[in-house]
Amino acid sequence: MDVLELGTAADPDDLVAQLPADPPAGWQRTDSGGGIVQYRLPVEDSPCTAGSVTVRPDVLGEAAVRVDRTKGCQSAGTTYHDSAESAAEVVAELLDAAPAQ
């Protein structure tokens, strides 16, 4: 059996520690374990969120971290980062730039 190498993926504990622990007003943070963190901006009158940002170690690609963005019920794109530090900076900027609900 082949062994999966996680050579380029960010350390899950380090990634979680660097992400914003107290997101801006309106955002809710959920830690799913294994370095996966989701920030959600809920909307009362919709089954979808106003926005969400999901951060995870990128175990399938060459990057260290993958950041998936969703607006409403649709994908708003994915970005890849070479370090947990750069991903954490981008996530903080995304959360700060989103309008409060």
N, C-alpha and C positions, 0 to 999 in steps of 0.2 A: 504494500500500500504506500502511495506517495504521501509525503509530509508537506503540509501547507506552510510556507515560510511567510512570516509577517514582517520581513525586513524593512519595508518602507512605511508601514502603518504606524501611526502615532501610538504611544503607550496609552492605553485607555484611562488609567488613573491620572496621568499627567494631563491628558486632554480635558477630562471632567473638571479637574482642579483649576485650569486656566480659563474656562468659560465663565461668563457672568453668573454668579450665584444668586444675585438679587436683580432680576430683570426689571426694566422700566415698568411703570404703572400700566396695568392692563395685560401684560404678558404673563403667562404661566409656564414654569419650568418643570419638566418631567425627566427624571433620570431612569432609563430603562436597563441599565447595567451594561457592562462590556464597552463602556465609553460612549454609548449612544445617549444623547441629550436632545430633547425636543422643547422648543419654545413655541407656545400657541397664543394667538391673539383671538379669543373667542368672539362670536357674534350671537346675540340673543335670538334673532329671528331667522336663523339659517342652520342647517345641519353641518355646514362647512365652517371653517374658521375664516376670519378676515385675513389671517396670514399665519404661516408656521415656518419655522426654521429647524431643520433636523441636522444634527452634527454627529458624525461617526468616524472611527478610524477607517481608512480606505484599504481594506484587505484584498480587494480584487484588482486594484490598479497600482500605478507606480507612485501615486501621491501618498502623503501621510494622513490627510484628513479630507473627508468629503462633506460638503455643506449643501443640503437640498432645501430649496425654498418653494413654498406653496402660497398662492394667493387665491382666496375663495376655495373652489374645488379643483383648481388646475395647478399644474406644475409651473413655477416661475423660474426654473432653471437650477442647475447644479454647478458648483464651483469646486475645484480641487486645490489643496494647499500643501506646500512642502513641509510645514511645521504646525504644531499645535498653537504656537504663538501667533502666527499669521492668521490662522483660522479664527482664533479667539478675538483678534482685533476686528476682523470682518464681521463676525457675529455681533459684537458690541455695537458696531456702526449700523448694522441692519436694524437692530432692536431700537436704537436711539432715533433712527430716521423714520420709522413707521409711525403713522398718525395714531394718537390715542383713540380708543373706541369708547 
